[in-house]
Amino acid sequence: MSEKICFVGSKEPFEYTLSIISGKWKLKIIYLLACMGTVRYGVLKKNIDGITHKMLSSQLKELESEKIISRKEYPQVPPKVEYALTEKGQSLVPLVISMCDWGEMHRTG
């Protein structure tokens, strides 16, 4: 196995990364924000098939608490909330690109 990815005696960096991006929706949210830039809540909801309001809100809060995304709320009626990747979140973009590249190389059909 490549020594580049193996941390001898410690799997903590891998486990930490998994804790941030694991689940069905977080990588999709990160992907959309990487592609679209700053996005309103409704745009995220519309572009993630099958996600519920409760789940999207929960996933956004978790990503915000880990400082992967930022949330900006505008004091207006109706409420306007925008989400964007933070600098820490932007650092995940190469991982997302690698995943897209791998999928392009290995998908069938």
C-alpha positions as CSV (number, residue, x, y, z in Angstrom):
1,M,0.0,0.0,0.0
2,S,1.2,3.5,-0.8
3,E,3.1,5.2,2.1
4,K,1.6,8.5,0.9
5,I,-1.8,7.6,2.2
6,C,-0.8,5.4,5.2
7,F,-0.1,7.0,8.5
8,V,1.9,4.3,10.3
9,G,0.4,3.7,13.7
10,S,-2.5,6.1,13.2
11,K,-5.7,6.1,11.3
12,E,-6.9,9.4,12.9
13,P,-6.5,11.6,9.9
14,F,-8.5,9.2,7.8
15,E,-11.2,8.9,10.5
16,Y,-11.4,12.6,10.9
17,T,-11.9,13.2,7.2
18,L,-14.6,10.5,7.1
19,S,-16.4,12.1,10.1
20,I,-16.6,15.4,8.1
21,I,-17.7,14.0,4.7
22,S,-19.5,10.8,5.6
23,G,-23.2,10.2,4.9
24,K,-25.3,10.3,1.8
25,W,-25.6,14.1,1.5
26,K,-22.5,16.0,2.7
27,L,-20.4,15.3,-0.3
28,K,-23.3,16.2,-2.6
29,I,-23.6,19.6,-0.8
30,I,-19.9,20.2,-1.0
31,Y,-19.9,19.2,-4.7
32,L,-22.7,21.6,-5.5
33,L,-21.1,24.5,-3.6
34,A,-17.8,23.8,-5.3
35,C,-19.6,23.9,-8.7
36,M,-22.0,26.8,-8.1
37,G,-20.3,29.0,-5.6
38,T,-22.5,30.9,-3.2
39,V,-26.0,29.3,-3.2
40,R,-29.3,29.9,-1.5
41,Y,-31.0,27.2,0.5
42,G,-33.7,26.6,-2.1
43,V,-31.2,26.1,-4.9
44,L,-29.5,23.4,-2.8
45,K,-32.8,21.7,-2.0
46,K,-33.8,21.7,-5.6
47,N,-30.5,20.2,-6.8
48,I,-30.3,17.3,-4.3
49,D,-32.9,14.8,-5.3
50,G,-34.6,13.0,-2.4
51,I,-33.3,15.1,0.4
52,T,-35.8,16.3,3.0
53,H,-35.9,19.8,4.5
54,K,-35.0,18.3,7.9
55,M,-32.1,16.4,6.5
56,L,-30.7,19.3,4.4
57,S,-30.9,21.6,7.4
58,S,-29.2,19.1,9.6
59,Q,-26.4,18.4,7.2
60,L,-25.8,22.1,6.6
61,K,-25.6,22.7,10.3
62,E,-23.1,19.9,10.7
63,L,-20.9,21.3,7.8
64,E,-21.2,24.8,9.3
65,S,-20.1,23.6,12.7
66,E,-17.0,22.0,11.2
67,K,-16.3,25.2,9.3
68,I,-16.7,23.5,5.9
69,I,-19.4,26.0,4.8
70,S,-20.4,29.4,5.8
71,R,-24.0,30.6,6.3
72,K,-25.0,34.2,5.7
73,E,-28.5,35.3,6.7
74,Y,-29.9,38.5,5.3
75,P,-32.5,40.4,7.5
76,Q,-35.3,40.7,5.0
77,V,-38.8,39.3,4.3
78,P,-38.9,36.7,3.0
79,P,-35.7,35.4,4.7
80,K,-32.7,35.0,2.5
81,V,-29.9,32.6,3.5
82,E,-26.8,31.8,1.4
83,Y,-24.2,29.1,1.8
84,A,-20.7,28.9,0.5
85,L,-17.6,26.9,1.0
86,T,-15.1,28.3,3.5
87,E,-11.4,28.2,2.9
88,K,-11.4,24.8,4.8
89,G,-14.2,23.6,2.6
90,Q,-12.4,24.7,-0.5
91,S,-9.5,22.5,0.6
92,L,-11.8,19.5,0.0
93,V,-12.4,20.4,-3.7
94,P,-9.3,18.5,-4.9
95,L,-10.8,15.4,-3.2
96,V,-14.1,15.9,-5.0
97,I,-12.3,16.4,-8.3
98,S,-10.4,13.2,-7.8
99,M,-13.7,11.4,-7.0
100,C,-15.2,12.8,-10.2
101,D,-12.1,11.8,-12.2
102,W,-12.3,8.2,-10.8
103,G,-16.0,8.0,-11.6
104,E,-15.4,9.1,-15.1
105,M,-12.6,6.5,-15.6
106,H,-14.5,3.6,-14.1
107,R,-18.2,4.1,-14.7
108,T,-19.9,1.7,-17.1
109,G,-22.3,2.5,-19.9
